[in-house]
Amino acid sequence: MALPIEDYALIGDRGTAALVGRDGSIDWLCLPRFDSPACFAALLGTEEHGRWLLAPADEVVATRRRYVDGTALLETTFTTADGEVVLLDVMPTGDGRADVVRRLTCTRGTVRIRHDWVVRTDYGRVRPWVSREHADGDEVVVAVAGPDKFVLRGPHLPHGRHGHHTEEFDLAAGEEATFSMTWVRSWRDVPVPLCFDGRIDATTDRQRAWSERAPEDVPHADLVRRSLLTLLLMTHAETGGIVAAPTTSLPEDFGGERNWDYRFCWLRDAALTLESLLGAGYAEEALEWRGWLLRAVAGDPADLQIMYTVDGGRQLPEREVPHLPGYAGSRPVRIGNGAVSQRQNDVLGEVMIALDLARAAGLDETHNSWALQRALVDELADRWDEPDNGLWEIRGPQRHFTHSRVMVWVAFDRAVAAVEQHGLDGPVERWRDLRDRVREEILDKGFDEERGTFTQHYDTTAVDASLLTIPLVGFLPGDDPRVLGTIEAVLADLDSDGLLLRYRTETGVDGLSGDEHPFLACSFWLVSALAAAGRRDEATALMDRLCGLANDVGLLSEEYDAVHGRMAGNFPQAFSHLALVQAALALR
């Protein structure tokens, strides 16, 4: 079985990403892109579905992990009875290639190393044809299946046996062994080998220079820096698309059906990521993402989707992968995401917030960029009062979700601000009138006077953690009695061992079976809401606890099982990390 989710770490080249286990096994990797089929899929099955293990063959008595300061280069130190070895994992950036480099360095004694390379294409389904060849004066192992070719280089190449390529060798103090795997199209020649030292140094310098710009005057500054770098790794360098997570089908409910593919670009998640980056001083990233947005949503505004592929494509149909048993037996394993066809009225509000912040940061609007925003707002103006599936992608009946209505208000509010504060053109009188109408409706239908709280949707008295964003987007002040009442109601109804659930699944609102664990972004929203309400001590205490839930290398999943002390859901999760950054900025 795969390791606990928190025992994985992320490496990436801003084209795709891999999960490396504490045991030295790469159990998840999609090449060449985040949403490509996986070639290592042991995360959702067994080693027979693909993995790459480099680790001591003998018993490991201690394991330590860290990222090289300011980078996503991962160091894992294994201690055995006979010695110590350090494994460096890196995916070089900036050269347009798709390589994974793994360097072993023995620092003490002698360590026997086990090398197990198991490549399977199409999410672990296809066993490739593997051969040994000579290229550029070196012997290499080449695996080919369909459109994919994988080239393994190194000093101790494994030998094939029963579909595995396995080898054991000794590494003595002072000795080093560097391996690389390169992906290319199957019809292309074996690529030339990397200059390992040069590519590792260049990647280190590039990532360190970027992360050194992270703010220092915030609580948990080291974890904020790690979160920002993690968000960068989930941003495709060429297209500017930002994925919600690099994984699919890590369960929200262990053994249940709440397993989703997050390797796509949600407009909401990407806009919120951009908001965090802008708040932390990374303004130039806004230009890249705006370019992706313009390309992705080009066309009729009525055809706006809530998510797109990394390159802006619109086709990501959901299907099940029956040959994978799923993480901890959680089935089905899903590829694609059926929520792509949903209506989620909150999305444009988040997009308009991000673009409003970009304007405030000095990013000039082009004719096309403002024309797009104006067209989308005008489309919303014609359909603003329709029910939707909400930000949690409810698969039950559509509702008038209060959070969605608030974000509709936000979309009109930021459009009005674009005209009034930045001199852009648009039907500001209409937008202003609609903004006021939406506000009146929310206060009338989305607020429970008897209990003194906003509600999840207009037809319920239940609450939803998304209501905590009401003061964060400027709909009401943080100390407004209606906001304070909502905070108390959310704490009373959604607390689970000191963390917040998104909503109560037993209401049946989401149309799914099973339960789920506290959603980490919601608890970070609570930090921000408490700070806005002037309850700084409570906010700080909660922030400290939440940051303590990150794993040993500073990564967070989507949800957290506080009862059993384990992570749940896709990992690492952009929503969790961006909300951490926003909470830290709120406390600053």
HELIX and SHEET records of a PDB file:
HELIX    1   1 ILE A    5  ASP A    7  5                                   3    
HELIX    2   2 ALA A   42  LEU A   44  5                                   3    
HELIX    3   3 GLU A   47  HIS A   49  5                                   3    
HELIX    4   4 THR A  121  GLY A  124  1                                   4    
HELIX    5   5 PHE A  196  SER A  211  1                                  16    
HELIX    6   6 ALA A  221  LEU A  233  1                                  13    
HELIX    7   7 LEU A  267  GLY A  279  1                                  13    
HELIX    8   8 GLU A  284  VAL A  297  1                                  14    
HELIX    9   9 PRO A  301  ASP A  303  5                                   3    
HELIX   10  10 TYR A  327  GLY A  329  5                                   3    
HELIX   11  11 GLY A  338  SER A  341  5                                   4    
HELIX   12  12 VAL A  347  ALA A  360  1                                  14    
HELIX   13  13 HIS A  367  ARG A  383  1                                  17    
HELIX   14  14 THR A  402  HIS A  422  1                                  21    
HELIX   15  15 VAL A  428  LYS A  445  1                                  18    
HELIX   16  16 ALA A  465  THR A  469  5                                   5    
HELIX   17  17 PRO A  481  LEU A  494  1                                  14    
HELIX   18  18 THR A  505  THR A  507  5                                   3    
HELIX   19  19 LEU A  520  ALA A  532  1                                  13    
HELIX   20  20 ARG A  536  CYS A  547  1                                  12    
HELIX   21  21 ALA A  574  LEU A  587  1                                  14    
SHEET    1   A 4 TYR A   8  GLY A  12  0                                        
SHEET    2   A 4 ALA A  17  GLY A  21 -1                                        
SHEET    3   A 4 SER A  25  CYS A  30 -1                                        
SHEET    4   A 4 ALA A  38  PHE A  40 -1                                        
SHEET    1   B 8 TYR A   8  GLY A  12  0                                        
SHEET    2   B 8 ALA A  17  GLY A  21 -1                                        
SHEET    3   B 8 SER A  25  CYS A  30 -1                                        
SHEET    4   B 8 ARG A  51  PRO A  56 -1                                        
SHEET    5   B 8 ASP A  99  VAL A 118 -1                                        
SHEET    6   B 8 GLY A  83  VAL A  90 -1                                        
SHEET    7   B 8 LEU A  74  THR A  80 -1                                        
SHEET    8   B 8 VAL A  60  TYR A  67 -1                                        
SHEET    1   C 7 TYR A   8  GLY A  12  0                                        
SHEET    2   C 7 ALA A  17  GLY A  21 -1                                        
SHEET    3   C 7 SER A  25  CYS A  30 -1                                        
SHEET    4   C 7 ARG A  51  PRO A  56 -1                                        
SHEET    5   C 7 ASP A  99  VAL A 118 -1                                        
SHEET    6   C 7 HIS A 164  ALA A 172 -1                                        
SHEET    7   C 7 HIS A 159  ARG A 161 -1                                        
SHEET    1   D 9 TYR A   8  GLY A  12  0                                        
SHEET    2   D 9 ALA A  17  GLY A  21 -1                                        
SHEET    3   D 9 SER A  25  CYS A  30 -1                                        
SHEET    4   D 9 ARG A  51  PRO A  56 -1                                        
SHEET    5   D 9 ASP A  99  VAL A 118 -1                                        
SHEET    6   D 9 GLU A 176  ARG A 185 -1                                        
SHEET    7   D 9 ASP A 148  ARG A 153 -1                                        
SHEET    8   D 9 ASP A 138  ALA A 145 -1                                        
SHEET    9   D 9 TRP A 129  ALA A 135 -1                                        
SHEET    1   E 2 CYS A 265  TRP A 266  0                                        
SHEET    2   E 2 MET A 307  TYR A 308 -1                                        
SHEET    1   F 2 ARG A 319  GLU A 320  0                                        
SHEET    2   F 2 ARG A 334  ILE A 335 -1                                        
SHEET    1   G 2 PHE A 447  ASP A 448  0                                        
SHEET    2   G 2 THR A 453  PHE A 454 -1                                        
SHEET    1   H 2 ASP A 495  SER A 496  0                                        
SHEET    2   H 2 LEU A 499  LEU A 500 -1                                        
SHEET    1   I 2 GLU A 559  ASP A 561  0                                        
SHEET    2   I 2 ARG A 566  ALA A 568 -1                                        
END                                                                             
